[in-house]
Amino acid sequence: MYKQIIVATALALLPLSSCRNALQGEANKPVQIQSGLISGTTSEDGKLRIFMGIPFAAPPVGDLRWREPQPPIPWEGVRQCVEAPPSAIQSKPAPFYCWSSEFLIPPEPISEDCLYLNVWTPAKAADKLPVMVWIHGGGFTGGSGTVPLYDGEAIARKGIVYVTINYRLGIFGFLTHPDLSAESPSRTSGNYGLLDQVAALRWIKDNIAAFGGDPEQICIAGQSAGAFSVNLLMVSPLTKGLFARAIAHSGGIFYGSRALSTSLAQAEERGRQLTDRLKLSIAQLRNMPADSLLKLPTPSSLTFDSIYFPPVRAAFEAGRQHHVPLLTGWNEGDGVSFAPAPSAAAFRAAAEQQYGAQAQDFLRLFPAQTDQDAAASQKLVNSLFFGWNNYVWARMQAAADCPVFLYYFRRVPPGEPNYGAFHSAEFAYALHTLEKWERPFEDADRQLETAMSSYWTNFVKTANPNGNALPNWPAFDPQNPQVMELSDQIKAAPLPNKPQLDWALN
């Protein structure tokens, strides 16, 4: 009798297994894109199709080093897109401070040949699903679309197509030099990493329908350097029509931008000083092995070239940014500093040097009568660096009559004794990847993850984060500014540190 039960059970399950295999076979059919046919894999349950390492541009190597990205090279047959592609060449990743291995790129492969993207899409995708394109952080010197906490399996299950991209970094992505400008049709140089992002968005616009995505419903999103990128993409004439909404976590180029960017002439001079010091030409640098080039001091930064990437704040003040809905915000512990706290005298001296006649106004908001005052004020200044940028961004986008939703993340991840709600602590909640992060998470974390990922995917779908019986997130109103506080409780709250944040409006 026992054998009969087992046999009967096996026979009963056989049709289910056959159906699953049929579904996976259907999902694994090659996909036609402009460069050729590709195949991917499916998730274990067969509900997602996953394509890793799709080339969106030609390898930027050899003579293409420090040139605008070129179209991908077509291929014959079916290209297998089943393994993680190389991350952009960068220093060997190693955990530091609060950033454990889950925030870092895989140790291999790393290559100058790095212009690839990854796609997660429902296997039974309805036509024209909205698309989220994630632009990684890393200070424009590190990072990758294959960082574990960027994995797209969970968020794609919420009914979107999810894409991560790579772009050139460091000296490979941002070297500016008068000889490079002279050889370029645009008579500019630098920002190759940003141009890679533009090339990826063009590729997505042209090809995402093959994966069930809607090319008219693309949302760009990023954190830290990824948010700086979103900020620049919003003012670039190259990206008009390439995306319909934007998400930016902890980053923008409105306040303190001198430390983040420079003019084309200044950047060219830095590059010229490098080649003069090395006594090498651009042609010789192009022939240098990538590993050797990586060791050079990098005179690179974002460049306002006034052609492809104009100065951000001036563009927004003139209303020349792309008028799209925006979801943005920052973390309570975003600007954690590892430097010793300044003395009261040192803090006051720095304020007077930086702000001149406005220093006393600054010191009323950030007092430094005692060393303890100075330490607390410096901590707040550090944390508000990102807040200032995202707050100004929210105000300027709202002034253009665009829907804006502002958040403030306060949840301290469990097991975090030193850094609080630190810079980048939030995106695993938003991308629904806590299971990829080895922390002793609690029910409150999982509830916040479910809510945040729903808010984010709702915004990708409808340009409004509300729905799914979530607590109401009010649209940002500059006259009565509120944030959605994301913490142990999820609630709308008055803008924190408003007098200090308003300082950035001057």
Buried (B, 14 or more C-beta within 10 A) or exposed (E): EEEEEEEEEEEEEEEEEEEEEEBBEEBBEBBEBEBBBBBBBBBEEBBBBBBBBBBBBBBBBEEBBBBBBEBBEEEEEEBBBBEBBBBBBBEEBEEEEBBBBBBBBBEEBBBBBBBBBBBBBBBEBEEBBBBBBBBBBBEBBBBBBBBBBBBBBBBBBBBBBBBBBBBBBBBBBBBBBBBBBEEBEEEBBBBBBBBBBBBBBBBBBEBBBBBBBBBEBBBBBBBBBBBBBBBBBBBBEBBEEBBBBBBBBBBBBBBBBEEBBBBBEEBBBBBBEBBEEEEBEBEEBBEBEBEEBBEBEBBBBBBBBEBBBBBBBEBBEEEBBBEBBBBBBBBBBBBBEEEEBBBBEBBBBBBBEEBEEEBEEBBEBBBBEEBEBBBBBBBBBBBBBBBBBBBBBBBBBBEBEBBBBBBBBBBBBEEBEEBBBBBBBBBBBBBBBBEBBEBEBEEEBBEBBBBBBBBBBBBBBBBBBBBEEBEEBEBBEBEEBBBBBBBEEBEEEEBBBEEBBBBBEE
